[in-house]
Amino acid sequence: MADYIEPRVLKGFRDFLPQAEMIRRDLSEKIENCFRSFGFSPIDTPALEYADILLGKGGGETEKQIYRFKDKGERDVALRFDLTVPFARFTALHREELVFPFKRYHIGKVWRGENTQRGRYREFTQCDFDIIGSDSAAADFEILLLIRTALLSLGLDVTIRFNHRGLFNNFLSHIGQREKSVEVLRAVDKLAKVGADETRKTLTELAGEANAQKILDFISANRTLGSGSFTETLARMTELSGGASPESQRLAQLRQYMNDAVGCDDTFILDPSITRGLDYYTGVVFETFLNELPDIGSICSGGRYDNLAGLYSKDKDAISGVGSSIGLDRLIAALESLGKLPASKGCALAIACVNIEHSGRYQALAQKFRQSGVPCEVHSEGDGKQLVKQYVLAEKKGLRWVLVPGENPHDPVTLRDLAARKNRELSVEQAIDAIRKE
């Protein structure tokens, strides 16, 4: 056995020190509270699944990125690359136990062996939320509204761009390119990454020069109409796709909901270039961008995936679903770039150790603060002559206060404000009130 193993972390993977992890957890808690406020319920699924479960409808790009291997039982397994496909399997397996429409959220890690960049890693956390068992426009709109509400709760200024995959497919049928829809959709989905020239080149190779131009005209409909309003953009998309259809009507219905619920505030923009690259999307699709930092890309994406669960069920009744996912790591990278990363809400107070023999009493004292909503820790080493060392220790941990207990249980305590370098002699109750006011 080696005498020394160099400590190292795989590329695209990270350790999180306490301060960073507390911020992650605080943000995750805010997002989770928002999900619950809309009536969504939590679930969980295994990190490891049978490979055929995950690859059933993921597409070629997914297969290149998935972490796949044989386990000790020679089973073909893989780490989940998102939380939507495992949710489809979950729904098929537990269909008789669920009440539809079923609103779920799932916050967990996923793994993709892709190139790393700002806010994008090979192990990362997704915050998914879905409504399954309803194919109504109302369900589509609730997901869109939840995206808006969750990100506004974090103090972010966002634009949510949405489209309808079905309307795009109608357009492709109208120009005789429906059989190439998967390849065309993926090419369009990469427009922001590779640019217009490269996209034109790829589309020309797929559909010919004339059709490539028609596709580019369609996906830029909202940019070539002056104001680019919803009404004008939808009218142009409807015309280019061969006329009115259930898909264009769905988009019009969504806009009515937006007007009724939140007004025309430009949070939601109809954008025909939004297609989403994964094969399982069939209806409305959407991506969310930070107005102050658009270059970081979408921080929340999703769409409708009619009958995804049907891949894992012999039941012929389709289960429609719509959902979205907030990328927690990209969100944190964005907040950090904008200087909006919130301070962690960790422990604020330490109880100093004046006499190790009184450690039990110090824990009892700490309980009074905890029961009053003030998180605190108790120093397990030190004495009355080493208080400066305990102050320094608390400061290194990012704490604001140190409480020095009296010699006897009913003696006043000393509350040390580490930031102001000031002490106050108070009763325990007064110390609790002072900290809570801060």
N, C-alpha and C positions, 0 to 999 in steps of 0.2 A: 504494500500500500504506500502511496506517495506521502512524503513527509510534509509537503505543502501543496495545496491546490489554490491557484490564483482565483480570488473572488471576482466574478464577472457576470454580466447580464447579456442575454441574447439581443441582437440588433432588433429594434422595434418593440422591445419589452422594457419595462421600467420598474424600479422600486419607488415607493412613495414614503417620504419622511413624514413625521406626525403632522406638521403644519399643513403640508400639501394635502395629506389625506383627510384632515379635518375639513378643509375647504371643499374638497370633492364630496364629502359626505353631507355637508351642509347644503350644497347646491342640489345634490340628489334628493335630500329631504324636502326642499322647497318644491322641486318638480313633482315628487311623489304626492305631496299634500295637494297640489293642484289637480293631479289625476284623480285623487279621491274626492275632491270637491265636485267633480263632474260625475261621480258615481261609478268610477272604474275600480275593479277589484284586482288584487295582485295574484300572480301565479309564478311558478318556477318550473324549469325543465332542466334535464341533464346537460352538462357541457359537452359530453361525448355521446354521439348518436351513431347508428349504422350509417355507413357512407351513402347507401342508396336512398335513405330517407332524405338526406341533405341535398343530394344531387338530382333528385327527381325532376325538378323544374328550375334549377338554378341557372343553367346556361353555361356556355363554354368558358366565359371569363371566370366564373365562380370555381369551376373545376381546376383552373390553373392556380387559384389562390388558396384553396382549402388545405388544411393540415390533415393529411390522411395517412393511415398506417394500419398494420395488422397487430391486434392485441395478442396476449398470451394464448388465447383460444383460437388463434388464426382467423378471427372475425375481422371483416373489412369495416373499420370504424373511422370517424373523423370528428374533429372539433367543430362545433357550430360556427358558421360564418356570419349568421345574423340570428335574430330572435323570432322572425316571422315564419320561416319554414318549420322550426320546431313547434311553433304555435299551431300550425296547420296539422301537424302530426298529433299534437296534444288534443286538438278539437275532435279529430276523427276517432281517437282512442277513448275519449271521455264524453262523447256526444250525448249519451243517455243521462249523464250526470249534470250536464250544463243546462241553464235556462237561457233561451234565446229571445231577443238579441242579447248576446253576451259581451260585456265591456270589460276588457282586461288590460292591465299594464304589467310590464316585466322589465325590471332594471337589472342588467347583468353583463358579464364580460363575454366578448366574442373574439374570434381569431381569424385573421386573414394574412396570408403570406404575400403581401403586396409591398410596393416601394414605399418607404417612409418619407414623410414630409411634415411641414408645420401642421400640428393638430391631427396628424394621421399616423397611427402606429399599427403594429401587427397584433397587439393585444389591446383591446379598448373596450369601453363601456357604452352600451346603448340603453336608452330609455324608451321602450316601445309602448305604444298604446293603440288598441284596436277595438272596433265594434264588428262582431261577426254574427251572422244570422239575419242581416238586414241589407237589402239592396237599394234603400231609399236615398234620395238626395239629402234628406235630413241627417242621415248618418254621416254622409260625406262632409256636410257642413259642420257637424259637431266636432269632427276630428280637426278640421281647419280652424275652428274657433278655439279649440283646446290648445293648438299650437300657438296661436296668437296670445291667449291668456297666460300660458306657461312662460313664454319668453318675455312678455311685458312685466310679469311678476319679478323677473330678474333685472328689470331696468333696461331692457334692450329695445332698440328701435329697429324693427324688422319689416321686410317686404316678403310676402308669400306669393310666389308665382305658381300658377296652376294651369292645367290643360286636361284634355281627355284623350286617352290613348285610342279609344274607339273612333273618335272623330278623325284622328290622324290616320287610322287604318282605312276609314271611309275614303279619305283623300287618296291614299295609295291605291285603293281599288279603282277610283275614278280615273287615275292615270295609268292603270294597268300594271301596277307594281306590288300588288298585295302579297304575292308569294315571297317577296323579298323583305317583308315588313320587319322581321327580327334584325336583319343586318342593317337596314336603314335606320331603325329606331336606335340601335347602338351607336351608329355613326353620328346621328344627331345629338345623342346624349353626351358625346364627347366634344361637342362644339366649343364649349367654354374652355376646355383643357387644351385642345389642339389648334383652335382658331378656324376662321372661315375658309381660308385657302386649302388647308389640309382636309377639312370636311367636304369641300367641293370636290377635291380630288377623289376621296373615298366614294362619294355618292356617284360620281361620274363612272368610276370603275364598276359600281354595282348596277346602276340603272341607265347609264348613258348620259351624254352631256345635256340633252334637252330636258330629260326628267330630273336630272340633278338641279337644274335651274328652277324647275317647278317646285321641287321640294324646298329649296332655299327661299323661294318666294313665299311658300306657305308658312315656314317657321319664322319668317321675319314680318308676318302680317301686322303685328302690333307695333312695329318700328317704322313702317312705311306709310302710316296713315296720319301723319301730322300729330294730333293729340294722342293717338293710340288708345282711345277710350275702349272700354269693354264692349259697348254696343257696336262700334265700328269694327273692332277686331273680330268679334264673333260673326258679324255679317260677312266679312271677307273670308273667314275660315269656312263658313257654311257654303258660300258660293264656290270656293275652290274644291270643296269635298263633294260637290254634286247636289247640294240643296239641303233643306231642313231634314233633320233626323232626330231620333230619340237622344242621341249623344249631344247634339247642339241644344236640344231642349233641356237636357240635364244641366248644362253649363248656365243657361239662362235662369233656371230655377235656383241654382246656387247663388247667382248674383242677386236675385230677389231676397234670399235669406240674408245675405250680407248687408243689403240695404236696410232690411227690417231690424236686424240685430245690432249692427255696429255702425251703419251708415257708410257712405262712400268716402272712406278716409285714405284710400290708396294703399292700405295694408295688403289688399288682395289685388293681384294683377293677372289677367288672362295672358298667358305667354305660350304660343304654339310651339316654341322650341323646347319646352319642358316635356321630356318623354320617359325618363327613367330607364336604366339599362337592363334591369332584370326582367326575365321573360314572363313572370307570373302576374304582372300588372295588366289589367284589362280595361279599366275605366278612368276615372279622374286620377290624375297624378299631380304632385306638388313638391316644390323645393322652397326652402326658407333662407333668406340672405340677410346679413346684417348691413344696414344702410351705411354705418360708419366704417365697415371693414368688408366690402364685397369680395375682395380678392381671396379671402379665406375659403370661399365656396359655401355650399349649402350646409347649414348646421342642423337642419331638420327636414327629412324627406319622407315620402311615402306615396300611398295611393290605394286604389281599389283593386282587389285581386279576387274576382268572382271565381268561386269553386276551387280555390287552391287546396282546400282540405279534401276535395274529391280524389286527389291522387292517392290518398291513404284510406279510402273508404269504398266498400262495395255498394253502399247505398247510392242510388241514382239521384236522390234529391240534392241539388247543389246548395252549398252553404256560402253565401256571399259574405265578403268581408272588406273592410276598409281600415287602414291604420297608418301610423307614421312612427318615426323614430328620431329622437334627439341624440346626436352624438356628443356625449358628455365631455370627452377629451378635446374635441375640436371647439366646443363651447368654452371650455376653460382657457384654451389657447387664445381664443378671441377676446375673452374678458380680460386676460392678462395684457394683450396687446393694446386694448383700449383703456387700460388703467382702471378697470371696473371690477377687478377681482375682489370679492368681499373678504373682510377679515374673518379669520376662523372664530367660531364660537366655542372654543375649548374651555378648559378650567381657568377661572379668574383668580382664585384664592388658594393660598397654602396655609395650613396650620403649622406653625413652627414647633419643633421638638425642643422643649426647654429642659425636660427631665424624662429620659427614656422610660422610667418606671411609670410614668403617667400616660403612656401611649393609648391605653384603653379609654381614658377620660378624653383624650384629644379626638379619638374617633367618635365618641359620643357628641362632642362639641361640633365636629364636622357634620354629623347627621342633622343637627339643627339647621345648618346652612343649606344642606341638600334638600331638606324637606320644605324649605322656603324658596326653592328654585335657584339656589346659588351653588353651582358645581364647585367642589373644592377637593383638594388632596391633603394628606397628612404626611409631613416629613417623618421618616422612620429613623433618622439619625441626627445627632447634634445635641447641644446643650445650651444653656443660657449664655455661655461665654462665646458661643460661635454663631451668633445671630447674623452677623455680616455675611458669613459664608452661605447661610440659608437664604438671605436676601438675594445674593448673587445667583444662587441656584434657581430661585423662582424667576428672576429676570431672564435667565437663559432659556427658561421654558416658556417665556412670553406671558407670565402671570402679571396681574396688575397689583395685587395686594398680598401681604403676609400678615396673618393674625398671630400675635404672641399671647398665649394663654397666661393667666395669673397663676400664682402658686397654688391657690385653693379654688375649688369649683365655682364659688360665687364671687370671686374677685373680678374687678374690671379687666378687660383685655386691651391690648395695644394693637391698633390697626395701622399697619404701615402701608402708605401709598407709595409704591416703588417709583412711579412716574414723577411724583411731586417731591419725593424724598422727605415726606412728612409723617409724623406719628400722631395718633389721636387716642386718648384714653376713653373707652366707651364700655357700656354694658354689651352683652352678646346681642340683645335685641336691637340696640342702636347700631351696632356694627352691621347686622343683617340689613337694616333699613338703609344705611349709608351706601352699601354695595348695590342694593337693588335699585336705588335712585340713579346710580351711574349706569 
